[in-house]
Amino acid sequence: MKEIVFENVCKKYGKNTIIENLNFTVHSGERLILLGASGCGKSTTLRMIAGLEDITSGNLYMNGQRVNDIVSGKRNLSMVFQNYALYPHMTVTENIIYGLKIQKLPQAEIHARLTAALGKLELDGLENRKPKDLSGGQRQRVALARAVVKRSELLLLDEPLSNLDAQLRVHARKELVKIHQAYKQTFVYVTHDQVEAMTIGDRVAILDKGRLQVIDTPNNVYNRPANIFTAKFIGSPGMNIFKGSYSDHFLQLGKQSIKLSEAWSAYIGEKNCREFYFGIRPEHILLYREKHRDTFAGVVKYVEEYGSRRGIYFETEGSEVVAVTEASDFKPGSNIYFAADSDKLHIFDSKNKKNIGYPEVYHGNIYQYQSV
Ligand SMILES: Nc1ncnc2c1ncn2[C@@H]1O[C@H](COP(=O)(O)OP(=O)(O)OP(=O)(O)O)[C@@H](O)[C@H]1O
């Protein structure tokens, strides 16, 4: 399967730089997700891999071969587009096998691949329907079937689930992973939906304004975010970030301070950090109604209902903070006190905003990603 290497890849439209100095590798056979806000350059990156966009400078390699000047048709890939791009006048079968007929594959081979794909993608019985007579989910499966029958080494997917309703998306996410397990192609998958990214990806590459912010496993981007951008981008709501300082075992936030664990104090001392940003995920904040030792104080401003849990927005030292909790008795205007377990605290360098790491004692404590 294909390994893809970006080496100092830049893309400009006229004078506008859209992609800046991209350096990363998509490993052979992995599911890599390109994640980022609208306009960050995800589709452009995917289209450069597909050979549908020129590369302004830098090199793109596939299995060690430089492919900058190799046309799309010769890159041994298939692509699923957001709008599926099915041929409206063709039936499901005709859509799926169209590319194989163009390749002039033997009839028996075409038939075998079609039958396997119809079965795997649960399209049996729909062979003679036209796209207009299919549901959104069925159309999406036809588009996937058309892509997988090509048995190319690389499958590129551009927001393939965005036209599906929320329930169907949950189902389709699992189906995509199963398809990958069946065909084992290298997947590069574009989405702006972080739940999709976290649930489908072996690794997630997060782009911001054409720059790669991080490329890591879903577990790490959530539990061990490499920088403040990633910490705030991943999670729903994202991580709370505070400008703080450290002095002699105490973490200071504005006029308030709490005592840090021995492990953090030693670690921060070792790193010689005085001023930094610290972060706590909303779902990891410990909330109290009464003042406790080693808590910060705030005032509740707003409560957002999520059903089983709620988001409590409160203000402390001039910053807005959000905590996600099952507790239902925090009301706007009431006092609130908060802290975080030491193994759920994150500290970022005040200048480059990168994660400074964790004391060794907390390395084993990894929490699962949850979305509200
Ligand atoms: N042909 C083009 N000419 C000029 N600018 C373009 C062209 N295609 C894309 N862009 C610009 O490049 C930037 C990145 O676009 P791209 O489609 O890659 O973003 P994206 O992250 O995929 O966004 P979305 O999630 O909204 O599709 C955008 O600012 C877009 O306006």
The ligand as a Tripos MOL2 file, in Angstrom:
@<TRIPOS>MOLECULE
LIG
   31    33     1     0     0
SMALL
NO_CHARGES

@<TRIPOS>ATOM
      1 N1         -8.7550   27.6760   -7.1050 N.pl3     1 LIG1
      2 C1         -8.5420   28.4830   -6.0480 C.ar      1 LIG1
      3 N2         -8.1480   29.7510   -6.2420 N.ar      1 LIG1
      4 C2         -7.9150   30.5780   -5.1830 C.ar      1 LIG1
      5 N3         -8.0500   30.2150   -3.8930 N.ar      1 LIG1
      6 C3         -8.4570   28.9610   -3.6580 C.ar      1 LIG1
      7 C4         -8.7390   28.0300   -4.7170 C.ar      1 LIG1
      8 N4         -9.1170   26.8490   -4.1470 N.ar      1 LIG1
      9 C5         -9.0900   27.0540   -2.8110 C.ar      1 LIG1
     10 N5         -8.6950   28.2980   -2.5090 N.ar      1 LIG1
     11 C6         -8.5270   28.8730   -1.1510 C.3       1 LIG1
     12 O1         -7.6250   28.0500   -0.4470 O.3       1 LIG1
     13 C7         -7.9750   27.9790    0.9210 C.3       1 LIG1
     14 C8         -8.0490   26.5250    1.3320 C.3       1 LIG1
     15 O2         -9.1280   25.9040    0.6520 O.3       1 LIG1
     16 P1         -9.5090   24.3820    0.9300 P.3       1 LIG1
     17 O3        -10.6730   24.0560    0.0470 O.co2     1 LIG1
     18 O4         -8.3040   23.5470    0.8140 O.co2     1 LIG1
     19 O5         -9.9600   24.4620    2.4450 O.3       1 LIG1
     20 P2        -10.6560   23.3550    3.3420 P.3       1 LIG1
     21 O6         -9.8630   23.2980    4.6010 O.co2     1 LIG1
     22 O7        -10.8090   22.0880    2.5900 O.co2     1 LIG1
     23 O8        -12.0560   24.0460    3.6170 O.3       1 LIG1
     24 P3        -13.5710   23.4210    3.6390 P.3       1 LIG1
     25 O9        -13.6450   22.5680    4.8500 O.co2     1 LIG1
     26 O10       -14.4080   24.6740    3.7440 O.co2     1 LIG1
     27 O11       -13.7430   22.6810    2.3450 O.co2     1 LIG1
     28 C9         -9.2920   28.7290    1.0720 C.3       1 LIG1
     29 O12        -9.0130   30.0100    1.5720 O.3       1 LIG1
     30 C10        -9.8120   28.8180   -0.3420 C.3       1 LIG1
     31 O13       -10.5970   29.9750   -0.5290 O.3       1 LIG1
@<TRIPOS>BOND
     1     1     2 1
     2     2     3 ar
     3     2     7 ar
     4     3     4 ar
     5     4     5 ar
     6     5     6 ar
     7     6     7 ar
     8     6    10 ar
     9     7     8 ar
    10     8     9 ar
    11     9    10 ar
    12    10    11 1
    13    11    12 1
    14    11    30 1
    15    12    13 1
    16    13    14 1
    17    13    28 1
    18    14    15 1
    19    15    16 1
    20    16    17 2
    21    16    18 1
    22    16    19 1
    23    19    20 1
    24    20    21 2
    25    20    22 1
    26    20    23 1
    27    23    24 1
    28    24    25 2
    29    24    26 1
    30    24    27 1
    31    28    29 1
    32    28    30 1
    33    30    31 1
@<TRIPOS>SUBSTRUCTURE
     1 LIG1         1 GROUP 0 **** ****
